[in-house]
Every structure is written in C-alpha cells, then in structure tokens.
Amino acid sequence: MDLSNVIAVDNLPITNKVEKLEVVLKQLFKLKAEANCIVLQMPQEDDGKTKGFAFCEFETAKMADKVIKELQGHVLSKSNKLYIVPFTEFDKYTNAKETEFKETPLVPLKEREFLRGWLQDEQARDQFLVRHYDTVGFFWNDVLNKPQLAHRHEKMSDSRVIWSPYGSYAVTWHDKGLGFWGGDKMTTQFSLRHQNVRLVDFSPRESFCITMNENVEDNVHVFDLLTQKKRATFTAPHGIAKSSFDGGGKWPFFKWSHDDKYMARLGNPNEADPRAPNYQDQLRDLANSLFIYDMTDPNVPLFNKKPLRIEGLREFAWMPSTGNKSPVLAYVAASDSDTTPSRVALLELPRNKEIRTQPFFKAINVKLVWSDTGDYLAVLVDREVTIKNQKTEHTTVEVFIMNQKGIPVEKIEFDDKIYEFKWEPKGKRFSAIHGDAHSALKRHLSFYELKNNNKGVCLKKFENKTIDKTFWSPRGINCVVANMRSASVPLEFYDVDDVEMVGLGEHFGMTNAQWDPTGRYFCSYVSAHFRSQENGYILWTFLGTKIDQTTFDKMYEFEWRPRPPTLLTGADLKKIQGKLPQLRKEYEKERSAAQQKVSQEVLKDRRRKWDEFQNIIKRLNDEYEQMKNKLVELRGYRDEDLVSVKVEMVEEVVSREEELVEE
C-alpha cells in the first residue's frame, strides 16, 4: 500500500477543541503549501483532549512533500513548533533503539571580529571608500595631512560597493551573491548567496538585508544578518531590477519600521492569476492592499494573517523614530471623486488603530515627508488652480505635529508648486525649492521654521535661482544648494541660523554629493556610472572652502562610512556639552601642535626637494664643463667669442613750451 501521500505532524497543541484545530491545520496546509488535506486523523485521550500529533493524507505525494518543506519547524504558537515526518518513515522513528543514538559533534565556536574598531580612532576621524577600475581604497579623512589610505583591495567587487546602515560592513557585488567585509583589516566576514544580485537594501537597524535579481519569480530574498540565513522569498516585478540602482524609483520594494519589527509593501499586480475568472477583482484588491509582515516571527507571516485593505491606497511611509513607542505608519488614500476627499491616516501597530486622519479635497497629488526624528510629518498637497484663465499648480504643506497631544496640523500655503521639500536633520526647519509650474528655469529657495506655537514662519526667500537640489548637513544648520542640470555644477553653501550664503563653489560635471557623518565636510564627486570624464572628488568645509581635490580614472563610487547611533544618554550628552569650553582649548592646542608638525614636515620636504634641485643643477654644470672642449670643436667657437650687443639709452628733447601762470 502506497503511503507516500501521508505525513505525521507532531508537537500540536493539546486541546479539546478538536474541530477548530483541524480547520486551522487544513487552512495552514492550503495557505502555505497549496495542499488539500483529504483525511486528517487526530488521536485523543479518554477525556477528549488531543494527544499532540496527527496523521494527514493529501491528494498526491507531491503535496505531502511540499507540506514538509514549507511547514517544517513552523511556529504554530509560542509553545508549539511543528515537527513533520513522512508516514513511510514513521516506523523507523517509533522503533528507534537507544543504542542507535549518535551525539552530534559540537561545532567549534568561531569568534567574530570586532566590527567597530574604526570608531576608536584617537583623532575621531571618519572613513570613506573609493572604487575606481577594479580597486577599492578605504581612506581616513585626515584634513591636516589630506586623506590617508587605510586599506586597499584589488578586484574586491564585480560591480558596486556600499556601506551597511551602521557602517559595520562594506558590501560587494559578485555573480553568486554579496560579500560582507569588515574588521580592523577590512577582511571578508561572510557572504550571502543570491545568483546575479542587482539591488540591495537594509533594515534601519542593520538586522536584515534584502536582495533582488532579474528572475521572473522568487527574485527577492530576505536575509537575517545575525545568522546569515534566508528568512523569506518574494516575487517582485522583475523589471525593477533592470531599471537602475534605485529600481526606477520602485526600489526598495519593502519599507521598514524604525525598530526592524515590521516590513511592508504595496500590492504586486503580478500576484494576480490572469487565468482566473475573477482576475480583475484580484487586480483591484491588490491595488488597494498593504502587505505588512511580522519580522519577529521566524516564518515572516502577514500581520493579522491578511493584507490590510485600504481603498485608494497610493503611498505609505513609516515613522522614522518613535523612541520607545509603538511603530506608526502613515498612508495616503486617494480619491478620484470631487465629492469624496483624499485622506492621510496614521496607523499604530500592533494595535492596528488609526490615531489620526486628515481629509484633502481636490488634491491631484499627495506626498509624505517625515522628519528624521519623527516629530513632524509634512504632507505636500498639489492642487490645480486657475489664474488669468491659465491652469497651474499650487502646493499646500500640512504638518502633523507628532509630539503634541491630539497631533495638531499646521497648514502652510505656497502660491506656486514645490519641486523639492527637505526637513532639517534634528530640527524643526525645512527647505523648499518652488516656482511657477510653467517655468522650468527659475526657482525660489525658501527656509521655514515651526516656531513655539507651531506656526510655520518663512525665515527667508531667495528668489530666481537656477537650482534643483538641496543637501542638508546631518547635524542641521548648514546646507548646500546645487543645480545638477548644469554642466559645471554651482554649489551654494548656506548657514540657516543666520539665513545667509556663506560660500560658493563649483564642480564641473558633478553627478552627486554627500556630507560626512559629522556634518563638517562636504564631498562632491563625478561618478563613472554617469560620466566617463573628470572622475574624482572634491572635499569642502561647511563654509565652502576647498580642502582637497583628487582625480581617479574610472571612479565609480564614493561613500562616507556611516556611524551607528550614539550610546550616550541625554544626560551624558549634556555633561559633555558642559565640558566643551575646556575640551575646545585642549583640542585647539592639539590641533595647533599637529599643524605645526605638519608645517615643519612640509618645510623639511621643501628643503629636501630644493637640495635635490641644487644637486641636479651642480651635476649638469659639471657635465657641461667636461663637455665644453668637445662642444668648441664641434661648433668652432667659444661662447665668449660671440659678438655682444651693447644697448645705450639716449635722451633727446623734441619740443619745449613755456606757459605763464598767474597767481
């Protein structure tokens, strides 16, 4: 008798609710393995309670095998982790003798390298990486001595190199997957296998890594970085991986909560079955569904076991930081009707409760922009207006004040369209590049601040500027504004405390720019990914002073190494701030000594070069004296025999006039 389609499931809950448990198991088989259980037998005790195991028969042996593969180790509840074996092997386990037991040998513990040793640099310098040709260099940003090479690797990556969010790893691309490098000598730590990986993303706290290749199915993998094991596999539209580094604006495919507990995505139309009679209904449901996954469960189940249905869903964004509070997600539900407004809602998990909602009438576009602290959410609402019989667009900024009771909303009206909106890091100011929707040439730059009464006040407006991008310093206060469309990119450095321009710069062919983690230095660079000539970088101070310019042929990447969040408490930081005056004196003394040392070394180097030059002159003169007689024989005369020309200055009076001047 063929029993290959029968399995034994152990470690089930012991309960008297037999029928309910049978329904749960059959639904689980159907959902996770697409398997139909035709017979399910669950042995019971005399009191009616189950014995903790069951026998399940499926339509085919293939279904039984898939159930074992998909549900082996599945966590049914906190105390019930399923253990499944084929019924054909059941006798082998029930008749096993104690003498057949073999103890599993212990695997020797391999200690991991300390991955944050670079933070212990005595000079508190930051690092950055540069990839040019097939070489990757890791440098210390030593302002006095210019960048110093720390590590160098040939053929380290087949294509790209990036840092993980906390700077623990340098991540490299290879045909078979990703390589993770770190430690004092920047050596290989581990690898993640995903053939022909194209796109990579990380969770905010560096717990998980998401990769994507160009396969049509199962092209997105989620890895646990602690265990280096794959947690889950998903299918995303494969065209995303073919677009560019950002997937044509559709990557990352998942968005993460600030604490790495949840990841979420919009519905994927590829999940609908075109052969199904309800195909259009499936597409409609997917377009209005938000899939939230619980990453605290090793099986990565859907939150509440089903997608969140939101009619008109267009966009969503997680609150970046909530302190010790629960994760909060903001979403936009659009409406095409003039009578039904679009709305923005705030959803708190795991309560799955809307804590605030705001309607928006006649909105043609709604965009969400969180501040990095999570204290403010800006909702940019574009509306169509008619001025002098001409249709144009105006933007309204509605700011949700998250750190106040009731979450009040402040409205700020613009009489034109906002093209770029950015919050000041760690602050309550923002910048906006805005202008006439019908003019692509001139833009205005405005700085706003939310005052103590939460009223948005315009600090200053710089009119008629050719700009399109703002780079805020990670510490706030300073920002750089650029026109990325220009061949020679102008850079304007601003101090937002005084609301004035403090410096000007220019970088021909600049393709991108980054601030260092301290916010003291700004780097503009030309990447060979986008431009074949003038590759290299320029380092600037926050005041716009150029301190270093380096050219690399075929330079593809420049990346500052991120710093992890500080472990200091608010009290610790205040204590350090109290010591700043004394620490500043000590720092200036050390810096002065270092500058003097550098100056002495520079002077010594100059003297050495001057001596070398004098030695070369002396050697050439000696050689000339030795060759002089031979030159006379060849030329037939001596240098002193040459006719000299004497120049005499002669003065001559051309005319003379006298004029009587009356007193």
Buried (B, 14 or more C-beta within 10 A) or exposed (E): EEBBBBBBBBBBBEEEEBEEBBEBBBEBBEEBBEBEBEEBEBEEEEEEBBEBBBBBBBEEBEBBBBBBEBBEEBEBEEEBBBBBBBBBEBEEEEEEEEEEEEEEEEEEEEEEEEBBEBBEEEEEBBBBBBBBEEBBBBBBBBBEEBBEEBBEBEEBBEBBBBBBBBBBBBBBBBEEBBBBBBBEEBEEBEBBBBEBBBBBBBBBBBBBBBBBBBBEEEBBBBBBBEEBEBBBEBBBBBEBBEBEEEBEEBBBBBBBBBBBBBBBBBBBEEBBEEEEEEEEEBBBBBBBBBBBBBBEEBBBBEBEEEBBEBEBBBBBBBBBBBEEEBBBBBBBBBBEEEEBBBBBBBBBBBEEEEBBEBEBEEBEBBBBBBBBBBBBBBBBBBBEEEEEEEEBBBBBBBBBBBEEEEBEBBEBEBEBBBBBBBBBBBBBBBBBBBBBBEEEEEBBBBBBBBEEEBEBEEBEEBEEBEBBBBBBBBBBBBBBBBBEEBEEBBBBBBBBEEBEEBBEBBBEBBBBBBBBBBBBBBBBBBBBBEBEEBBBBBBBBBEBEBBBEBEBEEBBBBBBBBBBEEEEEEEEEEEEEEEEEEEEEEEEEEEEEBEEEBEEEEEEEEEEEEEEEEEEEEEEEEEEEEEEEEEEEEEEEEEEEEEEEEEEEEEEEEEEEEEEEEE
